[in-house]
Amino acid sequence: FRRAHTLTVLFILTCALGYVTLLEETPQDTAYNTKRGIVASILVFLCFGVTQAKDGPFSRPHPAYWRFWLCVSVVYELFLIFILFQTVQDGRQFMKYIDPHLGVPLPERDYGGNCLIYDPGNGTDPFHNIWDKLDGFVPAHFFGWYLKTLMIRDWWMCMIISVMFEFLEYSLEHQLPNFSECWWDHWIMDVILCNGLGIYCGMKTLSWLSLKTYKWQGLWNIPTYKGKMKRIVFQFTPYSWVKFEWKPASSLRRWLAVCGIIFVFLLAELNTFYLKFVLWMPPEHYLVLLRLVFFVNVGGVAMREIYDFMDDPKFHKKLGQQAWLVAAITATEFLIVVKYDPYTLTLSLPFYITQCWILGIILVLTWTAWRFFIRDITLRYKEIRRQKQEHRHEKDKCLSNGDGHSALLDEPNGNKLRERKL
């Protein structure tokens, strides 16, 4: 039935597109016709995927919604592959076909400069530095980390990613000017206020979802209109709740998996800044916002698939399709950045930054070796030694009869006395 429904929808859509094409006179504009043909092809593929693609782990608000984003992931990955195989000039000019205002080099905004919270030299507005930093990216940081918390479902992992990204901004501000921010912009406005408040609200939402009763009832079986409206709203909440317990220190496999998740998250965050830098897109452009909306929808599915694969590898024998696509998209975006501007990426880090990263990597590797190799060997040796001591103590206890005579020597005498009595 589902396959027949798919073919019916595809047939109707194809007939509708063909009917529209036959009714109007085809313009003699090659670029316009090419764009229209590409859009029509994408629509047909999305229609096929929404009705025919494999279902993911989420079923609310509807499985077709998540199948749609899976197909969008395929389209976006194909678009990235196309951009990757163009020359730098052609790739940047190709963006003009999406928006004629693109394809023009744009200056990067520097958020550093005067870092005084209170500027006594400015008599009209001493706090002008703070107001200058309060732009549209402040609520974007908050909502972004609120949604990331709903995806990751772990407080400490969110905080690590948030703090690590600020260290990355410190390390790479010599490559991208807009990474240069004031210290209070990094730690007070970003980590504590925007990111921290978003993570806090996200954890409160997760707590409410974990305590919510998941007992679904058909819409038409609910007698009151208030109950029907409540049921419609709850359609956009999860069908059931799964608490994420990452437990990174429980095994080497989970530790490496969590480190990989953090690495991909940070790389995807960096790609946001580097892509708009190499493709000449202003930060407020709608394509940048659409990419973030895209990652919000596909990232939640990918995180659930990764957790299911880690938590129950016997049932989930392979990683989910959306998780593979997210990893491929992140890697392809990074390859585009490397190809389009290798000079910026190869700018050497300052010496003190290099020393800090080397020290951090050594500490992580040392802790990993201690936790999963040296500590286990030490605990195993102590356990074997304790068992040997207990065994020796029990043996000595059995050999002793309490008055210094051996129980083994008394045993034959006892047997002879019993034989005489018999």
Buried (B, 14 or more C-beta within 10 A) or exposed (E): EEEEEBEEBBEEBEEEBEEEEEEEEEEEEEEEEEEBEEEBEBEBBBBBBBBBBEEBBBEBBEBEBBBBBBBBBBBBBEBBEEBBEBEBEEBBBBBEBBEEEBBEEEEBEEBBEEEBEEBEEEEEEBEBBBEEBEEEBEEBBBBBBBBBBBBBBBBEBBBBBBBBBBBBBBBBBBBBBBBBBBEBBBBBBBBEBBBBBBBBBBBEEBEEBEEEEEEEEEEEEBEEEEEBEEBEEBEEEBEEEEEBEBEBEEEBEBBEBBEEBBEBBBBBBBBBBBBBBBBBBBBEBEBBEEBBEBBBBBBBBBBBBBBBBBBEEEEBEEBBBBBBBBBBBBBBBBBBBBBBBEEBBEEEBEEEBEEBBEEEEEEEEEEBEEBBEEEEEEEEEEEEEEEEEEEEEEEEEEEEEEEEEEEEEEEEEEEEEEEEEE
